[in-house]
Amino acid sequence: MATQGGGFLIHGSDPADTFTPEDLNEEQRMVEQMCMEFLEK
């Protein structure tokens, strides 16, 4: 469940629920790269 507002400051969280860029799969990384290239133009 998502924490609302500043609730993350006072409530604990499970590290498994934290999203990091390392969690991206190959397809998601390719989409990211395509978007970055598009924005450069």
N, C-alpha and C positions, 0 to 999 in steps of 0.2 A: 504494500500500500504506500502511496506517495505521501510524503510529509508536506503539510501546507505551511506557507509563510516561513517564519523563522523557527519552526518546530525542530528542525534538524540541529539547532543549537542546544536544545534541552532534552531531547529524546535520543536514546541510543539507536544505532542502526547496525544491520548485519552487513559485514563486508561483501558478502555474496550478492547483495542487492545494489551495490555501487557499480555503475557503468563506467568503464574506462575505454580509451581508444584501442587498447590491446584486446578488447572483447569483439572487435569487428572481424567478420570473416572476409575472405578474399574478394567476394563480390561487392561487399560494402566498401572495401578499400578502393576498388576500381571505380565505384560511383563517386566516392570522395575525390579521387584524382581527376575524374572527368569534370566535376563541378569546379574544382580549383583551376583547372585549365580554362574553363569557360569564363570564369571571373577575371582571369588575367587579360582577356582580349577586350 
